C-alpha cells in the first residue's frame, strides 16, 4: 500500500489523464496505478495525498471521516474579528451550508514559496492571510466562503491533511515523497 505526498503546483490539474490546456499530475509523478485522495483546483496549490489503495483513498477523501484539512488563504482586504466569526460558523453558500471550521488571521508564512505567476497586486487594496481548518472540502468551498463575507481569495495553499503537513515534509511545488500510511489506519 502506497501513500504519496505531493506539493501540487499552481495551474496543474489534479488528474492523470491528459488535459488540453494544462499540465496534470502525470508530469510530476512517474508512479503507475496511484490516484488522488481528494482534489485541489488548478488555481489552488499545496498538499495532495495519492494512494494505490481504494480503502485508504476513501478514508482520506470521504466526508464521513471528517479528516481535518488546513489551508493558508491570502485574501483581498483585512477581515475584522466579526468577519472571521462569520467564516467559522455555518455559512449558507446557496447550494449548501458549510460546517463550522477554525479560522484565524496570521502573518504571511515565511516558509511559503513564491507563486509563479505571482498574485495580482492592487496598490490601494491591502491583502491579508488566514489559516482555515475544515473537516469538509466541497468544490471551491474556501474561495466561496471568503467571497461570501466580502474578502475574495487571491491565493489558496493546502498545507496539511490529517496530520501530514508540508511544514514537516518540506516539499517544493512539484516535489513528492512516499510516506508510511500507518497513522491513518489506526
C-alpha positions in Angstrom: 0.0 0.0 0.0 1.5 3.3 -1.1 0.8 6.8 0.3 2.4 9.7 -1.6 2.6 13.3 -0.5 2.7 15.8 -3.5 3.1 19.6 -3.3 0.8 20.3 -6.3 2.0 23.4 -8.2 -0.4 26.2 -9.2 -2.2 25.7 -12.6 -1.8 21.9 -12.5 -4.9 19.7 -13.0 -5.4 17.2 -10.2 -5.8 14.3 -12.6 -3.6 11.9 -14.6 -5.5 11.9 -17.8 -4.3 14.5 -20.4 -5.8 18.0 -20.3 -5.9 20.1 -23.5 -4.5 23.3 -21.9 -2.8 22.5 -18.6 -0.2 20.1 -17.1 -1.5 17.2 -15.0 -0.2 15.1 -12.1 1.3 12.8 -14.7 4.0 15.4 -15.4 5.2 15.1 -11.7 4.5 11.5 -10.6 6.1 8.6 -12.6 4.3 6.0 -10.4 1.6 3.8 -12.1 -1.8 3.0 -10.5 -2.0 5.8 -7.9 -4.9 8.1 -7.6 -5.5 11.4 -5.7 -7.5 11.1 -2.5 -9.4 14.3 -2.9 -8.7 17.1 -5.3 -7.3 20.7 -5.5 -8.5 23.1 -8.2 -5.9 24.1 -10.8 -5.7 27.6 -9.3 -5.0 26.2 -5.8 -1.7 24.7 -4.7 -0.3 22.6 -2.0 -0.7 19.2 -0.4 -2.4 16.3 -2.3 -2.3 12.8 -1.0 -2.3 9.9 -3.5 -2.6 6.2 -3.0 -2.9 2.9 -4.8 -5.4 1.6 -2.2 -9.2 2.2 -2.6 -9.9 1.8 1.2 -7.2 4.3 2.1 -8.4 6.7 -0.7 -11.9 6.5 0.8 -10.7 7.1 4.3 -8.8 10.2 3.3 -11.4 11.8 1.0 -14.8 10.7 2.1 -16.6 13.5 4.1 -17.9 10.9 6.7 -14.4 10.6 8.1 -14.1 14.3 8.7 -10.3 14.4 8.4 -9.0 18.0 9.0 -7.5 19.9 6.1 -5.6 23.1 6.7 -5.5 25.9 4.2 -3.4 29.2 4.1 -5.6 31.7 2.3 -4.4 35.1 1.1 -7.5 37.4 0.7 -8.1 40.8 -0.6 -8.7 43.2 2.3 -8.3 42.9 6.0 -11.1 40.9 7.7 -12.3 42.0 11.2 -13.0 39.6 14.0 -16.7 39.7 13.1 -15.8 38.5 9.6 -13.7 35.7 11.0 -16.6 34.7 13.2 -18.9 34.6 10.2 -16.4 32.4 8.4 -16.0 30.0 11.3 -19.8 29.5 11.8 -22.1 27.5 9.4 -22.3 29.7 6.3 -25.1 29.5 3.7 -23.5 29.4 0.3 -26.8 28.9 -1.6 -26.5 25.3 -2.6 -25.2 24.1 0.9 -24.4 25.3 4.4 -20.8 24.8 5.5 -19.9 23.1 8.7 -18.2 25.1 11.4 -14.5 25.5 10.9 -11.5 27.2 12.6 -10.3 30.5 11.2 -7.5 32.7 12.4 -5.7 35.7 10.9 -2.0 35.0 10.5 1.2 36.7 9.3 2.3 35.7 5.8 4.2 32.4 6.3 7.9 32.9 5.9 8.4 29.3 4.7 5.9 29.6 1.9 7.4 29.6 -1.6 6.7 32.4 -4.2 3.9 31.6 -6.5 4.5 31.6 -10.3 2.9 33.6 -11.7 2.5 36.0 -8.7 -0.9 37.0 -7.5 -2.4 40.3 -8.7 -1.5 43.3 -6.6 -3.5 46.5 -6.2 -1.7 49.4 -4.7 -4.8 50.8 -2.9 -6.2 47.4 -1.6 -4.2 45.6 1.1 -4.1 41.8 1.4 -4.0 39.6 4.5 -3.6 35.9 5.3 -5.9 33.5 7.1 -5.4 29.9 8.3 -8.6 27.9 7.9 -9.1 24.3 9.1 -12.0 22.5 7.6 -13.4 19.0 8.0 -15.1 19.1 4.7 -14.0 20.1 1.2 -16.6 20.8 -1.3 -15.9 22.3 -4.7 -14.2 25.7 -4.4 -15.6 25.9 -0.8 -12.8 28.1 0.7 -13.0 30.6 -2.2 -16.8 30.7 -2.0 -16.7 31.2 1.8 -14.2 34.1 1.8 -16.1 35.8 -1.1 -19.4 35.4 0.7 -18.1 37.5 3.6 -16.5 40.1 1.2 -12.9 39.0 1.0 -12.1 37.3 -2.3 -9.3 34.7 -2.2 -6.2 35.6 -4.1 -4.1 32.6 -3.2 -5.0 29.2 -1.7 -2.5 26.7 -0.4 -3.5 23.5 1.3 -0.8 22.8 3.9 -2.0 19.7 5.8 -4.3 16.8 5.6 -5.0 14.5 8.6 -1.6 15.2 10.3 0.6 15.2 7.2 1.9 18.7 6.8 4.1 20.5 4.3 5.9 22.2 7.2 7.0 18.7 8.4 7.9 17.5 4.8 9.5 20.5 3.1 8.4 19.7 -0.5 8.7 22.5 -3.0 6.0 22.7 -5.7 6.2 19.6 -7.9 8.1 17.5 -5.3 6.7 14.4 -3.8 7.7 11.6 -1.4 6.3 8.3 -0.2 5.3 8.1 3.5 4.1 5.4 5.8 0.2 5.4 5.9 0.2 3.7 9.3 -1.1 6.6 11.4 -4.2 6.9 9.1 -5.0 3.2 9.5 -5.2 3.2 13.3 
